[in-house]
Amino acid sequence: MNMEMDKKDAENAPLDAEQFAAICKALGHPARVRIIKHLKAMDRCICGQIVEILPLAQSTVSQHLKQLKAAGLIRGEIEGMKTCYCLDHDALERFKRMAAMI
């Protein structure tokens, strides 16, 4: 019953237009969409692995990762000399719910 209430509350919650717009902006570049798709398939990977799949310089990929992270779509954890990235699945689910409200 409590889970049912939570779902109903989420459906009736107001759309956070600022957050929705920020995520849409972050997904507004084909390279960032490819990064999201790759992270979804791989679960997690380091920046260097992403550079290998995109025809972009490492610094450009890093900028795209920074924008996705700022929008809350991905998380990055430092592991030694490298940063390992993964999707924030909760953020993607929130985005799906927000998109369904429109």
N, C-alpha and C positions, 0 to 999 in steps of 0.2 A: 504494500500500500504506500509506504513512504517513497519508494522508487517511482511509483506512479505519480505521486504528487510532485516530485522533483522534475520529472519529465514534463508535466503539465506547466509547472512554473517556468521552466526553460522556454517552452513554446510561447508563453504569454509575456516573457521578458521583453523590454523595449530593445530595438535594434541599436547597437552602439555604432552609429554612423562613422565616427572618427576611426575606430578600430577597423571597421569593415573597409573603409577607404584606404587605410594604410596597408592592409593586406592586399587589396586589389592592386594598389600601386606597386607593391613588392612583386606581385605576380605579373606585372605588366611588361616584362621583358622575357623574350624566348629563352635566354640562357638561364634565367632564374627558374623558369618552369622546368627546364631540363634538369637542373640541379635537384629540385624537389622530386621529380620523377625518379632520378637516380638514387636519391636517399631513401625513397620509399622502397625501391627494389633491393637495396643493399642493407638497409636498416641503419647503418652508420659507416662512415669512411673518413679518411683524412683528406685535407685540401688537395694534396698531390694526386690522389686518385681521381678527384673531380676534374683537375686540370687535364688529365689524360683522356677524358671522354669529351671534353669541349675544345673546340679549336680557338682557345683564348689564352692569353698570357696569364701566368700565375697571379700577378697583381690584379688583373681584371676579375678573375674568379674570386679572389679575396674580397674585392669590393662588392660583388654580387652576394657573397656569403654574408657580408656585413649587413647588407640591406635586408636580407631574409631573416637574419637574427634580430635586427632592430624591429621588424614587424612581428616578431614572436613566433615565426613559423619553424625555425630550427634552433637548436642549442649547440653550442660548441664547448668542448672540454679540452683543456690542455693536457696532453699526454707526452711528457718529456719535451722534445723540441718541436712536436707537431700538435696541431689542433684537430681533434676528432669531432665530426659533425653528425647530428642525427635530427630527424624530424621531431617536432613537438606534436605528437598525435592528438593531444587534447586541444591544441590551438587549431589544428585542421578540422576537428569535429565542431568546434565553436564556429569556425568560418562556414562550414557546411550549413549549420543551423541558421546563421545570419543570412546566408544566401537564400535559404528557403523562405525567409521572412519577406523577401522583396517580391 
